[in-house]
Amino acid sequence: MKILVTGSSGMVGSGFIRHFENNKMNQIFAPKRAELDLRSKSSVLSYFDSVRPNLVYLIAAKVGGIQANIDSPGEFIYDNLMIQSNLIEASRVYEVDKVIFLGSSCIYPRNCRQPMREEDLLTGHLEPTNEAYAIAKICGIKMLKYYESQYGLKSFCGIPCNLYGTNDHFDPRNSHVLSSLVKRFVDAKNANAPSVEIWGSGIARREFMHVDDLVDAVMYLQDFHQTSDPINIGTGFDVSIRDLAEMIKNESGYSGDLVWDVSKPDGMLRKCMDTTKIVELGFRPKIDLETGIRKTIAEYKATICK
């Protein structure tokens, strides 16, 4: 089996690479950005022609935090639309067996009922702070649906909750919220800083899953969920950003104050997904939030010591 994993240098892509490293029967292709510009249709088609993959893991994406999404919406929608469109079209042309695509919980409407169900997609307005990214992801899901209908291209579309874990970015502008907070509290402790400033009021609630659980979920579900219809992948419970900050503060050993900058946006006030479908299919995550936070703190400290 020839397997193409795009975005292999990122947190999610590298998680799949770690998984496949344990199975030597497959031939894994994981081109870096310098080797293959996924925004270039001709380059992608040429790569597919030489590799002829059986499975394509469409993990590559332009991602970032709230500020990055606000500052660069044009880049977020263009890069993601081009990456998705080129890979999906090449998969059709070269008759790939299946495309595995990951959306994001931000594709659900801003005022979506909670917990969010798969059928709630496209039933309301999106959260403005990440609308460009969300629209691109929705287009990817719909493109795969239409390609299945017209061309018979098989796909699996998972909608993960907020992710964190091994090989995440710790840059506050581009990292996920949990990893960003880990960096702030560990750095503050090392610097004996009197306080840590956090964006928003802390009332927003988010659902978190460790990237290793996501990979396990996708590998499990792609065999049981035999349709291109999207399926939620999460833990089914959420936590407020305020409570999350307190958990990370305590685990990092920081004893200073928390300062909430309410002039900054909270984003969507709640994002918790209905996980009924994956539970019925028999999947359960293994890494609880406390364990995941401790692991992420240890991994960040290891990067500091390098």
C-alpha positions in Angstrom: 0.0 0.0 0.0 1.4 3.4 -1.0 0.3 6.1 1.5 0.7 9.8 0.9 0.6 11.9 4.1 0.6 15.6 3.5 1.4 18.1 6.2 3.8 15.6 7.8 5.8 18.2 9.6 2.8 19.5 11.5 1.3 18.2 14.7 -1.4 16.1 13.1 0.5 14.9 10.1 3.5 13.8 12.2 1.0 12.0 14.4 0.0 9.8 11.4 3.7 9.3 10.4 4.4 8.0 13.9 1.5 5.6 13.5 2.6 4.3 10.1 6.2 3.9 11.3 4.9 0.9 13.4 3.6 -0.8 10.2 6.5 -1.6 7.8 4.2 -3.2 5.2 3.2 0.2 3.8 5.3 2.5 1.7 4.9 6.0 3.2 5.4 9.3 1.2 5.6 12.5 3.2 7.0 15.3 1.1 8.0 18.5 2.9 6.9 21.9 1.8 10.2 22.6 0.1 9.8 19.4 -2.0 6.2 19.9 -3.1 4.1 23.1 -3.2 0.6 21.8 -2.7 -0.8 25.1 -4.0 0.6 24.3 -7.4 -1.7 22.0 -9.5 0.9 21.1 -12.0 3.4 20.1 -9.2 0.8 18.0 -7.4 -0.3 16.2 -10.6 3.4 15.5 -11.4 4.0 14.1 -7.9 1.0 11.9 -8.1 2.1 10.6 -11.5 5.5 9.5 -10.1 4.2 8.1 -6.8 0.7 6.7 -7.7 -0.6 6.6 -4.0 -3.4 4.3 -2.9 -4.4 6.4 0.1 -4.1 10.1 0.5 -4.2 11.7 4.0 -5.1 15.3 3.3 -3.7 16.8 6.5 -1.8 19.8 5.1 -3.5 23.1 5.9 -2.7 26.7 6.8 -3.6 27.0 10.4 -3.2 29.6 13.2 -4.7 31.2 16.2 -7.3 33.9 16.4 -5.0 36.8 15.6 -3.4 35.0 12.6 -6.9 34.3 11.2 -7.9 38.0 11.7 -4.7 39.3 10.1 -4.5 37.0 7.1 -8.0 35.8 6.0 -7.0 36.0 2.3 -4.1 33.7 2.9 -6.1 31.3 4.9 -8.9 30.9 2.3 -6.5 30.8 -0.7 -3.9 28.4 0.6 -6.4 26.0 2.0 -8.7 26.0 -1.1 -5.7 25.4 -3.4 -4.2 22.7 -1.3 -7.5 20.8 -1.0 -8.6 21.3 -4.6 -5.3 20.2 -6.0 -5.0 17.0 -3.9 -8.6 16.0 -4.4 -8.4 16.5 -8.2 -5.2 14.6 -8.4 -6.7 11.8 -6.4 -9.5 11.6 -8.9 -7.2 11.7 -11.9 -4.9 9.0 -10.5 -7.8 6.9 -9.1 -6.8 6.9 -5.5 -8.6 4.3 -3.4 -9.6 6.8 -0.6 -8.9 10.4 0.5 -8.9 11.0 4.3 -9.7 14.6 5.0 -9.9 16.5 8.3 -12.2 19.5 8.8 -12.5 21.5 12.0 -15.1 22.2 14.7 -15.0 25.9 13.6 -17.1 24.9 10.5 -20.2 24.8 12.6 -22.4 28.0 13.0 -21.4 30.5 15.6 -24.7 30.1 17.4 -25.0 26.4 16.8 -26.9 24.3 19.3 -24.8 22.4 21.8 -23.5 19.8 21.5 -23.0 20.3 17.8 -24.3 17.6 15.5 -23.1 16.7 12.0 -26.4 17.8 10.5 -25.9 21.3 11.9 -23.3 22.1 9.2 -24.4 25.1 7.1 -27.4 26.0 9.2 -26.2 29.4 10.3 -23.5 32.1 10.2 -19.9 31.3 11.0 -17.7 32.7 13.7 -16.2 35.9 12.1 -12.8 35.5 13.6 -12.0 32.3 11.6 -14.6 32.5 8.9 -12.1 32.3 6.0 -10.5 29.1 7.3 -13.9 27.6 8.1 -15.3 28.3 4.6 -12.3 26.6 3.0 -12.8 23.5 5.2 -16.5 23.3 4.3 -15.5 23.5 0.7 -13.2 20.5 1.1 -16.0 18.5 2.7 -18.4 19.4 0.0 -15.9 18.9 -2.8 -15.3 15.3 -1.7 -19.1 14.7 -1.4 -19.5 15.9 -5.0 -16.5 14.0 -6.3 -17.9 10.8 -4.8 -21.3 11.5 -6.4 -19.9 12.3 -9.9 -16.7 10.4 -10.1 -16.9 7.7 -7.4 -13.9 9.0 -5.4 -14.1 7.4 -1.9 -13.3 9.6 1.1 -13.5 9.8 4.9 -14.2 13.3 6.4 -13.5 13.7 10.1 -14.4 16.8 12.1 -12.0 17.1 15.0 -12.4 19.2 18.1 -9.6 21.5 19.3 -6.4 19.5 19.1 -3.1 19.6 21.0 -0.1 17.4 21.7 3.2 16.2 20.4 4.9 18.4 17.8 2.5 21.3 18.2 3.7 24.8 17.6 4.3 26.9 20.7 4.4 30.2 19.0 1.5 32.2 20.5 0.4 33.6 17.1 0.2 30.2 15.3 -0.2 27.6 18.1 -3.4 26.1 19.4 -4.8 27.5 22.6 -3.7 24.8 24.9 -0.1 24.8 23.7 0.0 28.5 23.7 -1.1 28.6 27.4 1.5 25.9 28.2 4.3 28.1 26.8 3.0 31.2 28.6 2.9 29.6 32.0 6.1 27.7 31.8 7.9 30.8 30.5 6.3 32.9 33.3 7.5 30.4 35.9 11.0 30.4 34.6 11.1 34.2 34.5 9.4 34.6 37.9 6.9 36.8 36.2 4.2 38.3 38.5 1.3 37.7 36.1 0.3 36.1 32.8 -2.1 37.9 30.5 -4.6 35.9 28.6 -6.9 37.0 25.8 -10.7 37.3 26.4 -12.8 36.8 29.4 -12.1 33.1 29.9 -15.8 32.1 29.6 -15.5 30.5 26.2 -15.7 26.7 26.4 -13.7 24.3 24.2 -13.4 20.6 23.7 -9.9 19.2 23.6 -8.4 16.0 22.2 -4.8 14.8 22.1 -3.4 14.3 18.6 -2.6 10.6 19.3 -6.3 10.0 20.1 -7.3 11.7 16.9 -5.0 9.5 14.9 -6.3 6.4 16.6 -9.9 7.6 15.9 -9.3 8.2 12.2 -7.5 4.9 11.7 -10.4 3.1 13.5 -13.3 5.1 12.0 -12.2 5.2 8.3 -12.9 1.4 8.1 -16.3 1.6 9.9 -17.7 4.9 8.6 -18.1 4.0 4.9 -19.4 7.3 3.6 -18.1 10.7 2.7 -20.6 12.3 5.1 -18.6 14.1 7.9 -18.3 12.6 11.3 -17.4 14.4 14.6 -14.2 13.3 16.4 -13.9 14.4 19.9 -14.2 13.6 23.6 -17.8 14.9 24.0 -17.1 17.2 26.9 -15.7 20.7 27.1 -14.0 23.0 29.6 -13.9 26.8 29.9 -10.7 28.6 28.9 -10.6 30.0 32.5 -10.6 26.5 33.9 -8.1 25.3 31.3 -5.8 28.1 32.3 -6.0 27.2 35.9 -5.3 23.5 35.2 -2.2 24.4 33.1 -1.1 27.0 35.7 -1.2 24.4 38.5 0.5 21.7 36.4 3.3 24.0 35.5 3.9 25.1 39.0 3.3 28.8 38.3 2.1 30.8 41.3 1.5 34.3 39.8 -1.7 36.0 38.8 -3.9 35.6 35.8 -4.9 38.8 33.9 -7.8 38.5 31.5 -7.7 41.0 28.6 -11.4 41.4 27.9 -10.7 43.8 25.0 -9.7 40.8 23.0 -12.2 38.4 21.4 -13.4 35.2 23.0 -14.3 33.7 19.7 -17.2 31.3 19.5 -18.5 31.0 23.1 -18.9 27.3 23.1 -17.7 24.5 20.8 -18.6 21.0 22.1 -19.4 18.3 19.6 -22.0 15.5 19.7 -19.9 12.3 19.6 -22.8 9.9 19.5 -21.9 8.4 16.1 -18.3 7.6 17.0 -19.3 6.1 20.4 -21.8 3.9 18.6 -19.1 2.8 16.3 -17.0 1.7 19.3 -14.3 4.4 19.6 -13.2 5.9 22.9 -10.3 8.3 23.5 -7.6 7.2 25.8 -5.7 10.3 26.9 -7.6 12.4 29.5 -7.0 16.2 29.6 -4.9 16.2 32.8 -2.5 13.6 31.4 -2.3 15.4 28.1 -1.5 18.7 29.7 1.3 17.1 31.8 2.7 15.5 28.6 2.5 18.8 26.7 4.3 20.7 29.5 7.1 18.1 29.5 7.4 18.3 25.7 7.6 22.1 25.8 10.2 22.0 28.5 12.2 19.6 26.4 12.3 22.1 23.5 13.6 24.8 25.8 16.5 22.6 26.9 17.6 21.9 23.3 
